[in-house]
Amino acid sequence: MQYEYVDKNREGDHICYYSDLRKMQNHYPNWSITKPLELIFSEIVTAWSDRLS
């Protein structure tokens, strides 16, 4: 894998990320996380493998 570190925000990047979801869950009581993090990473790996093959 080749990569380059650029210390600059990419267009479209989120300015903030939430790790404490209690306020979100209070505002949207029917909302919940539906995918475990491991599945998300697996989907990313699969998508990149398909894209590069």
NUTORLO-553792 format. One record per residue: residue number from 1; residue in three letters; x, y, z of N, C-alpha, C in turn. Coordinates in steps of 0.05 Angstrom, whole numbers, plus 5000, padded with zeros to 4 digits. Layout:
+-------+-------+------+------+------+------+------+------+------+------+------+
: volum : selum :  n.X :  n.Y :  n.Z : ca.X : ca.Y : ca.Z :  c.X :  c.Y :  c.Z :
+-------+-------+------+------+------+------+------+------+------+------+------+
:   NUM :   Ala :    X :    Y :    Z :    X :    Y :    Z :    X :    Y :    Z :
...
+-------+-------+------+------+------+------+------+------+------+------+------+
% end
This chain:
+-------+-------+------+------+------+------+------+------+------+------+------+
: volum : selum :  n.X :  n.Y :  n.Z : ca.X : ca.Y : ca.Z :  c.X :  c.Y :  c.Z :
+-------+-------+------+------+------+------+------+------+------+------+------+
:     1 :   Met : 5017 : 4977 : 5000 : 5000 : 5000 : 5000 : 5018 : 5025 : 5000 :
:     2 :   Gln : 5012 : 5043 : 4983 : 5026 : 5068 : 4982 : 5008 : 5090 : 4994 :
:     3 :   Tyr : 5020 : 5107 : 5010 : 5004 : 5129 : 5021 : 5021 : 5153 : 5025 :
:     4 :   Glu : 5008 : 5175 : 5028 : 5021 : 5201 : 5033 : 5006 : 5216 : 5054 :
:     5 :   Tyr : 5020 : 5225 : 5075 : 5006 : 5240 : 5096 : 5006 : 5270 : 5088 :
:     6 :   Val : 4982 : 5281 : 5088 : 4978 : 5310 : 5083 : 4964 : 5322 : 5107 :
:     7 :   Asp : 4977 : 5341 : 5120 : 4966 : 5353 : 5144 : 4946 : 5375 : 5136 :
:     8 :   Lys : 4925 : 5367 : 5122 : 4905 : 5386 : 5113 : 4878 : 5371 : 5112 :
:     9 :   Asn : 4857 : 5384 : 5121 : 4830 : 5372 : 5120 : 4822 : 5367 : 5090 :
:    10 :   Arg : 4810 : 5344 : 5085 : 4801 : 5339 : 5058 : 4773 : 5351 : 5055 :
:    11 :   Glu : 4766 : 5359 : 5031 : 4740 : 5370 : 5026 : 4719 : 5348 : 5032 :
:    12 :   Gly : 4699 : 5355 : 5047 : 4678 : 5336 : 5054 : 4683 : 5322 : 5081 :
:    13 :   Asp : 4707 : 5326 : 5092 : 4712 : 5313 : 5118 : 4695 : 5327 : 5139 :
:    14 :   His : 4686 : 5311 : 5159 : 4671 : 5322 : 5181 : 4689 : 5338 : 5199 :
:    15 :   Ile : 4679 : 5359 : 5210 : 4695 : 5376 : 5228 : 4697 : 5363 : 5256 :
:    16 :   Cys : 4676 : 5349 : 5264 : 4676 : 5336 : 5290 : 4665 : 5308 : 5288 :
:    17 :   Tyr : 4673 : 5292 : 5308 : 4663 : 5264 : 5310 : 4652 : 5261 : 5338 :
:    18 :   Tyr : 4631 : 5245 : 5340 : 4619 : 5240 : 5366 : 4626 : 5213 : 5377 :
:    19 :   Ser : 4636 : 5212 : 5401 : 4641 : 5186 : 5414 : 4622 : 5181 : 5436 :
:    20 :   Asp : 4610 : 5202 : 5447 : 4589 : 5199 : 5468 : 4562 : 5203 : 5455 :
:    21 :   Leu : 4547 : 5182 : 5451 : 4523 : 5183 : 5436 : 4498 : 5187 : 5453 :
:    22 :   Arg : 4501 : 5192 : 5479 : 4478 : 5195 : 5497 : 4459 : 5217 : 5488 :
:    23 :   Lys : 4470 : 5240 : 5480 : 4453 : 5262 : 5472 : 4437 : 5255 : 5447 :
:    24 :   Met : 4451 : 5243 : 5428 : 4437 : 5234 : 5403 : 4415 : 5214 : 5410 :
:    25 :   Gln : 4420 : 5196 : 5427 : 4400 : 5176 : 5435 : 4377 : 5188 : 5450 :
:    26 :   Asn : 4382 : 5209 : 5465 : 4361 : 5224 : 5479 : 4343 : 5239 : 5460 :
:    27 :   His : 4355 : 5251 : 5439 : 4340 : 5266 : 5419 : 4326 : 5248 : 5400 :
:    28 :   Tyr : 4337 : 5225 : 5394 : 4326 : 5206 : 5375 : 4324 : 5178 : 5388 :
:    29 :   Pro : 4304 : 5174 : 5405 : 4302 : 5149 : 5421 : 4299 : 5124 : 5404 :
:    30 :   Asn : 4289 : 5126 : 5380 : 4286 : 5102 : 5363 : 4311 : 5096 : 5347 :
:    31 :   Trp : 4331 : 5113 : 5349 : 4356 : 5109 : 5334 : 4375 : 5091 : 5350 :
:    32 :   Ser : 4389 : 5074 : 5336 : 4410 : 5058 : 5349 : 4431 : 5051 : 5328 :
:    33 :   Ile : 4454 : 5043 : 5338 : 4475 : 5034 : 5320 : 4467 : 5007 : 5310 :
:    34 :   Thr : 4468 : 5003 : 5284 : 4459 : 4978 : 5272 : 4481 : 4960 : 5261 :
:    35 :   Lys : 4505 : 4971 : 5258 : 4528 : 4956 : 5248 : 4551 : 4957 : 5268 :
:    36 :   Pro : 4562 : 4934 : 5274 : 4586 : 4935 : 5292 : 4610 : 4946 : 5276 :
:    37 :   Leu : 4628 : 4958 : 5290 : 4652 : 4970 : 5278 : 4667 : 4949 : 5262 :
:    38 :   Glu : 4669 : 4925 : 5271 : 4684 : 4904 : 5257 : 4672 : 4899 : 5229 :
:    39 :   Leu : 4645 : 4900 : 5227 : 4632 : 4897 : 5201 : 4638 : 4920 : 5182 :
:    40 :   Ile : 4638 : 4944 : 5193 : 4645 : 4968 : 5177 : 4673 : 4965 : 5165 :
:    41 :   Phe : 4692 : 4957 : 5182 : 4720 : 4954 : 5172 : 4721 : 4932 : 5151 :
:    42 :   Ser : 4707 : 4910 : 5156 : 4707 : 4888 : 5137 : 4695 : 4897 : 5110 :
:    43 :   Glu : 4674 : 4913 : 5110 : 4662 : 4923 : 5085 : 4682 : 4942 : 5071 :
:    44 :   Ile : 4697 : 4958 : 5086 : 4716 : 4976 : 5073 : 4738 : 4960 : 5060 :
:    45 :   Val : 4749 : 4939 : 5074 : 4770 : 4922 : 5062 : 4759 : 4908 : 5037 :
:    46 :   Thr : 4735 : 4897 : 5039 : 4724 : 4883 : 5015 : 4721 : 4902 : 4992 :
:    47 :   Ala : 4710 : 4926 : 4997 : 4706 : 4946 : 4976 : 4732 : 4953 : 4962 :
:    48 :   Trp : 4753 : 4958 : 4978 : 4779 : 4965 : 4967 : 4791 : 4941 : 4952 :
:    49 :   Ser : 4788 : 4917 : 4963 : 4799 : 4894 : 4949 : 4785 : 4891 : 4922 :
:    50 :   Asp : 4759 : 4894 : 4921 : 4744 : 4892 : 4896 : 4753 : 4914 : 4876 :
:    51 :   Arg : 4757 : 4938 : 4887 : 4764 : 4961 : 4870 : 4792 : 4957 : 4858 :
:    52 :   Leu : 4810 : 4945 : 4873 : 4838 : 4942 : 4863 : 4843 : 4917 : 4847 :
:    53 :   Ser : 4823 : 4899 : 4846 : 4828 : 4874 : 4831 : 4816 : 4876 : 4803 :
+-------+-------+------+------+------+------+------+------+------+------+------+
% end
